[in-house]
């Protein structure tokens, strides 16, 4: 479930963790 290829700084990390939790 790695849809975010380019991290947008701290926001990217938060989004990645959030998605990882949901999926």
PyMOL commands that set and color helices and strands:
alter all, ss='L'
color gray80, all
select helices_A, chain A and resi 9-22
alter helices_A, ss='H'
color red, helices_A
deselect
rebuild
show_as cartoon
